[in-house]
Amino acid sequence: MAEKKLSVNDIATFCKKKGFIFPSSEIYGGLSGFFDYGPLGVELKNNLKKLWWKAHVHEREDIVGIDGSIIMNPQVWIASGHADHFEDVLVECKKCHQRFRADQLVEEKLGINADGKSPEELHELIVKNKITCPNCGGELSEPKSFNLMFKTYIGPKQTSESVAYLRPETAQVIFTEFKNVMDVSRKKMPFGIAQIGKSFRNEISPRNFLFRCREFEQAEIEYFINEKDLNNCPYFDEFKEYKVLALTKDMQEKNQEEKETTIGKLVERGVIKSKWQGFWIGFEHKFLTRVGIKSNHLRIRQHLDNERAHYSLDTWDIEYKFPFGWKEIEGISNRTTFDMSNHSKHSKKDLRVFDEKYKEKVMPYVVSEPSLGIDRLVLTVLFEAYEFDDKRGNVVLKLKPEIAPIKTAVFPLVSNKEELINKAREVFKVLNSNFNSLFDKSGSIGRRYARQDEIGTPYCITVDFDSLKSDDVTVRFRDSTRQERIKIKELAEKIRQFMSEDNCS
Ligand code: GAP
C-alpha cells in the first residue's frame, strides 16, 4: 500500500530473490510479458487456485468445472466477436519506432480514464495535448487498432486455412461445451460452469510485473439463468447488507470518489441491474477478502459505456489499490445471450435448453461472468502481505496460512547433535505428510526464523533437548513471534486447528 512505499519493482525483486517468480528465459535476455513461477511461487499460486475451486465449485451445488483446450476451432473467435473486436489502440514513435498503447499514454499524460476511446478520439487528444514519445520525445504516428490474439498454425502447412489462435479468454470453451456439460451433469438453470486455465494476449506494452502479461491464468465462471429470473436469486439475501466501496458510472461522470454502500442499496437503486449480478459481485468481493485482501483496499467500479467489452450489457470491476493506482483484478460482466446466440448461429446447432419451470425452450442467459486473473491475484496478495518489520530487521510476509507456500518449518535447536537432528526429522516427516513443510538445520535459530518470516511460513517448530525427554516442541507464530509448547503427538492436529482459525499470532 501507499503508506508502505512499496513499488511494483520492489515486489518483483523480492519475488526473484526468494524464488517466487522469475522473468522468463532470463539467461537469453528474458521475454517481455512472460514469467516463470519458482518453487515458492508455484505453491502460492496453486493454493490460490485450490481455494478458488473450493469456494466456487466444491462448496456450491450449482457449479461444475471443466478444463478445456487452449486452441479452438478458429470459427469460435469469429462467432465470439474476438476476431473483429478484441483490439487495443496502438501508436508508434516515428523516430525510435517504439510502440505504445495509445490509451495508456493519454492516461499517463492527462490523468483521465481513456479505456475504450476510439483511434480517432485518441488521435485528437494526442494532437491537442502535444503528447510525444515517452522514450525519445519523437512524434507519434496516427493511432490504429491492433488485434491482441496470438496467431499460430495447425499442422505442417502454414497456410491461411491452417491459422488458429491461442485463446484470449478461457470463457469460450464454456460456451462451446455448454450442451455437453448440461447433458452429463444433469444440472438445471440456474447453474454455472467454472474453469481455471491459461489465456494469451499479445499486449502492446506489458507492464507492472504480473499485472499485465502476455501469458496469464484466468479463473472464470459463466453463470446461466432464464432471463425471466434476473431477480430471482435464492442467494441474494446473504449479500444484501454486505458492505463495499463502490464507484458507479454516474459517480465517475461527476468526478466523484468511491463511497461505502451495500450491495442491497445498489440493487434497489437499479445501479446494479439484477439481484443475480448483485449476488455475484458480493460473492467475489468476499472471496478476495477470504484470501487476505483487506476490504478497504478493494472497490467495485462500474464500466463506463465506452469501455465495456463488445459482449457486455453491464460490467463491474473489482479493483485493488495498487501503488500505481486503483486497478482491475477481476471483472464481472453480464454477457446476456450474446455468446450462446452467436455460437448457435455460427455452428448451426440449437443451443437452447428446455426450461421446465417456464415450460419453454430458451437461450441460456449469462447473467454474470466472474473473471479473475490468477497472476494479478498473486501480485495483490503479495502486496497485501509484505511488511518490513523494523524490530526484527526483516520482511514478514503475512500471508493467510491457507495460501502460504510452506506451512511449517522444523528446526533442530543445534545442528551438531545427532539425537536432536533425528528427533527433528521424525517431527518433520509427520508434519510433511500433513502439510507442505520444510526442514532447516543451518544457521542460528534467529536467522532460520527470519528466512521463514520472509517467505510467509506461519509456524516454526523447534526441537530442543527437552523435546528428547518430554516429547514436546516449541511452536513459534509468525506474526506475533509468540511461542507455545505443544506435545509432538498433538502437533499436526493443533497446526490444523491454528490454520483453520487463521491464527498466526
Ligand atoms: N472473459 C472475460 C475477460 O477475459 P477481462 O477483463 O479481459 O475479461 C479478466 O479479463 C481478468 O483477467 C482481468 O480482471 C485480469 O485479472 C486478468 N487479465 C486480463 N488481461 C491480463 C493480462 N494481460 N495480464 C494479466 N492478467 C490479465
Residues whose N, C-alpha, C, O or C-beta is under 5 A from the ligand:
A	BS01	GAP	P168 E169 A171 R201 L210 F211 R212 C213 F216 Q218 E328 I329 E330 G331 S371 L372 G373 R376
